[in-house]
Amino acid sequence: MSDNYARLVQDNLKKLYEKRSNKELAECLPGKQDKDSVVFEAFGRSCCICPEGIILGNEKQESIIGILISLYALYSGTGSCIKTPFKAFKDFPSSAPYAGAFATHTQNILIEHIEKIEKNMDKIKEKLKGQDAPADLSGDFAFIVWPLPKIALCYIFYEADEDFPPSVTCLYSNNAADFMPIDGLADVGEYTSKEIIRIAG
């Protein structure tokens, strides 16, 4: 399977560099051109992309993360992120086949970690280029993070009370689907949630 993932990453990079120069890629991501590569922030770490591969932090990415970053590079044109109004995953076209997995792997995976996430909210926002959520969003606490430069996720956390169990809602920036195919968008949510858990400890 890992060989298949590595092949998909390289196929996406081949398509990308048939379509764009590094200068154009730097404008679209956006990022900073550095010789034959482009550097930008992805999933809370420095990411370097070039025809030979993708390095996130210090690791070459030949797995799902590599595929997601390569897809983002392919789909990110010159358009800007429209952050609000935030949109539920189910409200994106063609999202229905992925909705169940999204709820399980992006939202429900966080429920048992709510207390730790709240205690480490500042650290999470610092690592993932985050910010406070709009004041009109409900929930016991909430924040926005940026796993990719043009895709923002707004997480809203509800702690348990007498009537309801704890829950988590994850919303996307309004035009997130402009920068990633819908199955990849679901995976961006999953891997961002995993990174939040990792940061929260």
N, C-alpha and C positions, 0 to 999 in steps of 0.2 A: 504493500500500500504506500509506503514512504517513497518508493521509486516512482509510483504514479503521481504522487503529490509533487515531487521534484520536477517531473516532466511537465506537469500542468503549469508550474511556476515559470519554467523556461519557455513554454509555449506562449504564455501571456506576455513575458518580457520580449520575445521575438516580435509579437504583434505590436507591442507598445513602441518598440524602436523602429519598426517599419512605418509607424504613424507619426512619431514625434522625435524631435531632437532633444538633447538634454536641456537646452535653453527653453524650449517650449514646455517640456515636462516641469521644469522648475517654476514656470509661471502658472501651470495648471494645478499642481499639488496643493498649495504652493510650497516651494522649498528653496534651497540655496544650491546653485550649481558649484560643484567642486571637481575641476578637471573633467573626467569622463563619467562622473556620477552626480546624483542629486541627493542632498541631505535634508531631512524633515523629521517631524515628530510623529510617531505612531505608537499607539497603545502605551503611552507614558515613557517611551524610550527613543533615543536617537536612531533614525533609520536611514540607511544608505542604499540607494537603488542604482544599479548600472546594468548594462547588457549581460554581464556574467552572473548576476544574482542579486539577492536582497540580504542585507545584514541588519538585524535589529538588535540593538545593544552590541554585544560582541559575538552574536551567533548568526550563522547563515540560516536563512529560513527556507526550508524545503518541506513544509507541512501546511496545515490549514492557514496559519497566520501568514505565511508567504503567499499563498493563493489570494487571501483577502487583500493584502497590500498591493499585489500585482493587479488585481481587479480594480482596486481604487485608482491606481495609476492609469489604467486603461480608460476608465469611465469619467475621470475628472477632467472636464473641459475647462473653459475659462469662466464658467458661471460661478456665482458666489453662493455661499450657504445662506438660505433663508431660515433663520432659527425658529421663529414663532409664527403662528401658533404651533406648539408641539403636536405631534401626531402619533396616535397609537399604531403599533405595528399592523394590527388587523385592518387599519384604514388605508394601507397601501394596496394598490392593485395587485392581484395575483398572490397575495400573502396567505390565503386560506390553507394551502397544503403545509405551510410551515408554522402555523399559529400555535398548534399544540406543543411542538418542540420548543418554540420561542418561550412560551409560558413556563415550561419546565426548566429549561437550561439558562434562561436569561433572568427571569423574575423569581421563580420559586427557589432556585438555588441559593438565593441571598437571604431567605427568611430566617434560617437558623443563625445567621451572622449579624442580624440587625443591631444588636447591642454593640458589638465590636466596631461595626461600620460607623455608628454614631460617634463613638469615642475617638475614632481615627479619621473623622470626616475632613479635617484640615489637611492631614497628610495625603488623603486620597485626592483631594482637589489640587494639591500642589503637584503631585506626580502626574495626574491626568489632565493638566491644564484646565482645572475645573473652576467653577464659580457658583455663587448662590443661585438658587432657583427663583423664578418670579414669585413675588409675594402672594399672588392670587392662587397659587397652586395649593391644594389641600395636602393633608398628611401630617404626621408628627415631625418629620424633617425631610428635606429634599435638597438635591444639588444637581448641577450640570457638569458633565465631563466631556472631553473631546478625544475620543480614541483615534480619530483621523482629522486632519485639518478642516475638512468641510462637513464633517458629520458629528453632530452633538447629540448626546443622550441625556435625558433628564430622568433621574431616579427619584421616585416618591416612596417613602417608607411609612408604613402604618404599624404601630406597635399594638400588641394584644390589649384588649379591654374586656369588660364584662360581657359584651355582646358579640364581639368579632375576634377571630384569630388574627395573628400578624399577617401582613401581606406586603408585596412590593409591586409597584408599577414602573415600567420603563417606557418612556416616550422618546420619539426621534425628532430631530430637527425637521421642519416642515418639508423640505425638498431633498431629504437624505437619499431617496431613491434615484435622484439624478446622478449620484456619484457611485452607485453600487447596485448590481442586480439583486433582486429581492431575496434569493436564498443566501447570498453573501451578506446582505443586511441583517438577516437573522443571526448569522454567525458572528457578526461584529458585536451584536448585543451579548451573545454568549461569552465571547472571549473578553469583552470589557468587564462583564460581571465576575469572571474568574480572576481578572487582574485586580478588581476591587477587593475580592476576598483575600488575595495574596498580600496586598498592601495593608489591609486591616489586620492581618496576622491571625 
